[in-house]
Amino acid sequence: MSNKIRAGIVGYGNLGRGVELALKRNDDFTLKAIFTRRDPSLMNTESNMVHIDNILDYKNDIDVMILCGGSANDLPEQGPAIAAHFNTVDSFDNHSEIPNYFNTIDKIAKQSNKVSLFSIGWDPGLFSLNRLMAQAIIPDGKTYTFWGKGISQGHSEAIRRIDGVKDAVQYTIPLEEAMKEVRAGNNPDLKAEERHKRICYVVPYDLKDKDRIEREIKSMSGYFLGYDTTVYFITEEELIANHSNMAHGGFVIHSGKTDGVHNHVIEYSLTLDNNPQFTSSVLVAFARAAYRLALDNKKGAFSIFDIPLAYLSPKPREELRKTIL
């Protein structure tokens, strides 16, 4: 590839900083600008910082825009708006809203003759791809996804929204007994709450509220209700000292039979020291794919299922066949 892929970053939180780092480790990319809602002059980086209001000034200077906003509030608005002018890749992770998000992005990207890769990360993303492959190869079986041990950003934020909570983190932890049953090929019927437990560390404004806060956490439908949930109340200093890491990971395990007798177990796992940095690296690899799809004159929205794997690598296909295949 003679010319470098010109990338832009939208958002400069943990994910955006991770993408900035990942782009420096991929020689076929050049970072043209980082777009932020904050005052660019206050950002601690040597990269070109630009206020997001000026993003359209870069329409002819960026090949693919990497969107690093949150799925709850940022991406539903920014994804369609930016797809109207740029090729994009994002990590939208609200599983239940993916079909609606796709429909919106696909329509806009087709109208603008752009490529938009959506829900690109490790789940949804790499885990999705492994679930698909396992089910296609062994259709007579069951697929199980276990998350953790790691901090769930969404669940932590849900706790922080409770009245009287100053700060909080929540760990999702796979249940070892459930994983043992699955790996043994027993194919148990397991709900999500039978596969995981939840550990919460909460900093209250006032310890007098801790009983109420714990009740509200454990009764929160869609997050904690039905789960084995433990709540610990700690100081802000303890939270910062002991719970500021961003490790995460998980497992996709598929178990099934080919002839009614012989059982096979397919397992894919991730152990991540830094969740945002790993997700950022996934985004950059798929930004390369978005660029190549655009060169192929493709348009519209694409999931991880639609992308040729060779498009992720900077290496030519003949080298991939020789060294990896």
C-alpha positions as CSV (number, residue, x, y, z in Angstrom):
1,M,0.0,0.0,0.0
2,S,1.8,3.1,-1.2
3,N,-0.3,5.8,0.5
4,K,-1.0,5.8,4.2
5,I,-4.6,5.5,5.4
6,R,-5.6,8.9,6.8
7,A,-7.5,8.4,10.1
8,G,-9.5,10.6,12.3
9,I,-10.6,9.9,15.9
10,V,-13.9,11.2,17.3
11,G,-13.8,11.4,21.1
12,Y,-10.8,11.4,23.5
13,G,-11.7,9.3,26.4
14,N,-10.1,6.0,27.3
15,L,-11.0,4.5,23.9
16,G,-9.9,7.5,21.9
17,R,-6.6,7.6,23.6
18,G,-6.2,3.9,22.9
19,V,-6.8,4.4,19.2
20,E,-4.3,7.2,19.2
21,L,-1.8,4.7,20.7
22,A,-2.7,1.9,18.3
23,L,-2.4,4.1,15.2
24,K,1.2,4.8,16.1
25,R,1.9,1.0,16.1
26,N,0.4,0.6,12.6
27,D,2.8,2.0,10.0
28,D,0.2,2.1,7.2
29,F,-1.9,4.7,9.1
30,T,-1.4,8.4,9.7
31,L,-3.5,10.3,12.3
32,K,-4.9,13.5,10.8
33,A,-7.0,14.8,13.7
34,I,-8.7,14.0,16.9
35,F,-12.2,15.6,17.3
36,T,-13.4,16.6,20.7
37,R,-16.3,18.5,22.3
38,R,-13.9,19.9,24.9
39,D,-11.5,22.8,24.4
40,P,-8.8,21.4,22.1
41,S,-6.2,23.6,23.7
42,L,-6.6,21.8,27.0
43,M,-6.0,18.3,25.7
44,N,-2.7,16.7,26.8
45,T,-1.5,15.3,23.5
46,E,0.8,16.3,20.6
47,S,-1.8,15.1,18.1
48,N,-3.8,17.6,16.1
49,M,-6.9,18.4,18.3
50,V,-9.9,19.9,16.6
51,H,-13.3,20.9,18.0
52,I,-16.0,18.6,16.7
53,D,-18.0,21.5,15.4
54,N,-15.2,21.8,12.7
55,I,-15.3,18.1,11.6
56,L,-16.6,18.8,8.1
57,D,-13.5,20.9,7.4
58,Y,-11.7,17.5,7.1
59,K,-14.1,15.8,4.6
60,N,-11.4,15.6,2.0
61,D,-8.5,14.8,4.4
62,I,-9.7,11.7,6.2
63,D,-10.2,8.2,4.7
64,V,-11.8,6.6,7.8
65,M,-13.2,8.1,11.0
66,I,-12.9,6.0,14.2
67,L,-15.8,6.8,16.5
68,C,-14.9,6.4,20.2
69,G,-18.0,7.7,21.9
70,G,-20.3,5.8,24.2
71,S,-23.1,3.5,23.0
72,A,-25.7,5.0,25.4
73,N,-25.7,8.6,24.3
74,D,-22.9,9.4,21.8
75,L,-23.0,6.8,19.0
76,P,-26.8,6.8,18.3
77,E,-26.3,10.5,17.4
78,Q,-22.8,10.7,16.1
79,G,-22.8,7.5,14.1
80,P,-25.5,8.5,11.6
81,A,-24.3,12.2,11.5
82,I,-20.7,11.3,10.7
83,A,-21.6,8.4,8.4
84,A,-23.3,11.0,6.2
85,H,-19.8,12.5,5.4
86,F,-17.1,9.9,6.2
87,N,-16.3,6.2,6.2
88,T,-16.6,5.1,9.8
89,V,-15.9,2.3,12.3
90,D,-17.5,2.2,15.7
91,S,-17.9,-0.2,18.7
92,F,-21.6,0.2,19.4
93,D,-22.3,-2.4,22.0
94,N,-26.0,-2.2,23.0
95,H,-26.9,-5.7,21.8
96,S,-30.6,-5.3,21.8
97,E,-30.4,-2.1,19.7
98,I,-28.0,-3.4,17.1
99,P,-30.7,-4.1,14.4
100,N,-32.1,-0.6,14.7
101,Y,-28.7,1.0,14.7
102,F,-27.8,-1.0,11.6
103,N,-30.9,0.1,9.8
104,T,-30.2,3.8,10.5
105,I,-26.5,3.7,9.6
106,D,-27.0,1.5,6.5
107,K,-29.5,3.9,5.0
108,I,-27.4,7.0,5.6
109,A,-24.1,5.3,4.5
110,K,-25.7,4.1,1.2
111,Q,-27.1,7.6,0.5
112,S,-23.6,9.1,1.1
113,N,-21.7,6.4,-0.7
114,K,-19.7,5.7,2.4
115,V,-18.7,2.5,4.3
116,S,-19.7,2.2,8.0
117,L,-18.4,-0.7,10.1
118,F,-20.5,-1.0,13.3
119,S,-20.4,-2.9,16.6
120,I,-16.7,-3.7,16.1
121,G,-15.0,-4.7,19.3
122,W,-14.6,-8.0,21.2
123,D,-18.2,-8.4,22.2
124,P,-20.0,-7.6,20.0
125,G,-17.2,-8.2,17.5
126,L,-14.6,-11.0,17.9
127,F,-16.9,-13.0,20.2
128,S,-19.7,-12.7,17.7
129,L,-17.5,-14.0,14.9
130,N,-16.5,-17.0,17.1
131,R,-20.1,-17.8,18.0
132,L,-21.0,-17.8,14.3
133,M,-18.1,-20.1,13.3
134,A,-18.8,-22.5,16.1
135,Q,-22.5,-22.8,15.4
136,A,-21.9,-23.2,11.6
137,I,-19.3,-26.0,12.2
138,I,-21.2,-27.9,14.9
139,P,-24.9,-27.0,14.4
140,D,-26.0,-29.7,16.9
141,G,-24.8,-28.0,20.0
142,K,-25.0,-25.0,22.4
143,T,-23.0,-21.8,22.6
144,Y,-22.1,-20.2,26.0
145,T,-20.6,-16.8,26.5
146,F,-18.9,-16.0,29.8
147,W,-17.7,-12.4,30.6
148,G,-14.9,-11.5,33.0
149,K,-13.3,-11.3,35.4
150,G,-13.6,-7.6,34.6
151,I,-15.2,-4.3,35.3
152,S,-18.4,-3.7,33.5
153,Q,-18.7,-0.1,32.4
154,G,-22.4,-0.2,31.9
155,H,-23.2,-1.8,35.2
156,S,-20.8,0.5,37.1
157,E,-22.5,3.5,35.5
158,A,-25.9,2.1,36.5
159,I,-24.8,2.0,40.2
160,R,-23.4,5.5,39.9
161,R,-26.8,6.8,38.9
162,I,-28.3,5.7,42.2
163,D,-29.0,8.6,44.6
164,G,-26.4,8.8,47.3
165,V,-23.6,7.0,45.3
166,K,-20.5,9.1,44.8
167,D,-18.6,6.5,42.7
168,A,-18.7,2.7,42.1
169,V,-17.3,-0.2,40.0
170,Q,-18.9,-3.5,39.3
171,Y,-17.0,-6.7,38.4
172,T,-18.6,-9.4,36.3
173,I,-17.1,-12.8,37.3
174,P,-17.8,-16.2,35.6
175,L,-19.0,-19.0,37.8
176,E,-16.4,-21.7,37.7
177,E,-18.9,-24.6,38.3
178,A,-21.0,-23.4,35.3
179,M,-17.9,-23.3,33.1
180,K,-16.8,-26.7,34.3
181,E,-20.2,-28.2,33.2
182,V,-20.0,-26.5,29.8
183,R,-16.4,-27.7,29.2
184,A,-17.4,-31.2,30.1
185,G,-19.8,-31.2,27.2
186,N,-22.9,-31.5,29.4
187,N,-24.7,-28.7,27.6
188,P,-26.6,-27.4,30.6
189,D,-29.4,-24.9,30.3
190,L,-28.0,-21.8,31.9
191,K,-29.4,-18.3,32.1
192,A,-27.0,-15.4,32.2
193,E,-27.5,-15.1,36.0
194,E,-26.5,-18.8,36.3
195,R,-23.2,-18.1,34.5
196,H,-22.0,-15.1,36.4
197,K,-21.9,-13.4,39.7
198,R,-21.5,-9.7,40.4
199,I,-19.2,-7.9,42.9
200,C,-19.9,-4.2,43.5
201,Y,-17.6,-1.7,45.2
202,V,-19.5,1.4,46.1
203,V,-18.4,4.8,47.5
204,P,-21.4,6.4,49.2
205,Y,-21.7,10.1,50.1
206,D,-23.1,9.0,53.5
207,L,-22.8,5.6,55.1
208,K,-26.3,6.0,56.6
209,D,-27.6,5.3,53.1
210,K,-25.8,2.0,52.5
211,D,-28.7,-0.3,53.3
212,R,-31.0,1.5,50.8
213,I,-28.3,1.7,48.2
214,E,-27.6,-2.1,48.5
215,R,-31.3,-2.8,48.2
216,E,-31.6,-0.6,45.1
217,I,-28.6,-2.3,43.5
218,K,-29.8,-5.8,44.1
219,S,-33.3,-5.1,42.8
220,M,-32.2,-3.4,39.6
221,S,-33.9,-5.3,36.8
222,G,-31.7,-6.0,33.8
223,Y,-28.6,-5.5,35.8
224,F,-28.5,-7.2,39.2
225,L,-31.9,-8.7,39.9
226,G,-31.6,-12.5,40.0
227,Y,-27.8,-12.5,40.1
228,D,-25.6,-13.6,43.0
229,T,-24.6,-10.0,43.9
230,T,-22.3,-8.8,46.7
231,V,-22.0,-5.1,47.6
232,Y,-19.0,-3.7,49.4
233,F,-18.9,-0.1,50.7
234,I,-15.4,1.4,50.6
235,T,-13.7,4.8,50.6
236,E,-12.9,6.8,47.5
237,E,-9.2,6.3,48.2
238,E,-9.7,2.5,48.3
239,L,-11.6,2.6,45.0
240,I,-8.8,4.6,43.3
241,A,-6.0,2.5,44.8
242,N,-7.5,-1.0,44.2
243,H,-10.1,-0.7,41.5
244,S,-8.8,1.6,38.8
245,N,-7.4,-1.1,36.4
246,M,-9.2,-1.8,33.2
247,A,-8.7,-5.6,32.9
248,H,-11.4,-7.7,31.3
249,G,-11.9,-10.7,29.1
250,G,-14.1,-13.7,28.7
251,F,-14.9,-17.0,27.0
252,V,-17.0,-18.3,24.1
253,I,-17.5,-22.0,24.4
254,H,-19.5,-24.2,22.0
255,S,-20.2,-27.8,22.7
256,G,-21.9,-30.3,20.4
257,K,-22.0,-33.6,18.6
258,T,-21.3,-34.7,15.0
259,D,-22.9,-38.1,15.1
260,G,-24.9,-38.3,18.3
261,V,-21.9,-39.8,20.2
262,H,-18.7,-37.9,19.6
263,N,-18.8,-34.5,21.4
264,H,-16.6,-31.6,20.5
265,V,-15.8,-28.4,22.4
266,I,-14.7,-25.2,20.7
267,E,-13.4,-22.5,23.0
268,Y,-12.2,-19.0,22.4
269,S,-10.9,-16.7,25.2
270,L,-9.5,-13.3,25.9
271,T,-7.5,-12.1,28.8
272,L,-7.1,-8.3,28.6
273,D,-4.9,-6.2,30.8
274,N,-6.5,-3.0,29.4
275,N,-10.0,-3.3,27.9
276,P,-10.1,0.1,26.1
277,Q,-6.6,-0.4,24.6
278,F,-7.5,-3.8,23.2
279,T,-10.8,-2.6,21.8
280,S,-9.0,0.3,20.3
281,S,-6.6,-2.1,18.5
282,V,-9.6,-4.0,17.1
283,L,-11.1,-0.8,15.8
284,V,-7.9,0.2,14.0
285,A,-7.6,-3.2,12.3
286,F,-11.1,-2.9,11.1
287,A,-10.6,0.7,10.1
288,R,-8.1,-0.8,7.6
289,A,-10.9,-3.0,6.4
290,A,-13.3,-0.1,6.1
291,Y,-10.8,1.7,3.9
292,R,-10.3,-1.3,1.6
293,L,-14.1,-1.8,1.3
294,A,-14.4,1.8,0.2
295,L,-11.7,1.2,-2.4
296,D,-13.9,-1.7,-3.6
297,N,-16.7,0.9,-4.1
298,K,-18.8,-0.8,-1.4
299,K,-21.3,1.4,0.4
300,G,-23.6,0.9,3.4
301,A,-23.2,-0.6,6.9
302,F,-21.3,-3.8,7.5
303,S,-20.9,-6.0,10.6
304,I,-18.0,-8.2,11.5
305,F,-19.7,-11.0,9.6
306,D,-19.4,-9.2,6.3
307,I,-15.7,-8.4,6.2
308,P,-13.0,-10.5,4.5
309,L,-10.4,-11.4,7.1
310,A,-7.5,-10.6,4.8
311,Y,-8.7,-6.9,4.8
312,L,-7.7,-6.7,8.5
313,S,-4.0,-7.3,7.8
314,P,-1.5,-4.8,6.4
315,K,0.3,-7.8,4.8
316,P,-0.4,-8.7,1.1
317,R,-2.5,-11.8,0.5
318,E,0.4,-13.8,-0.9
319,E,2.4,-13.2,2.3
320,L,-0.6,-14.3,4.4
321,R,-0.9,-17.5,2.4
322,K,2.8,-18.2,2.8
323,T,3.3,-17.3,6.5
324,I,0.0,-17.7,8.3
325,L,-2.3,-20.1,6.3
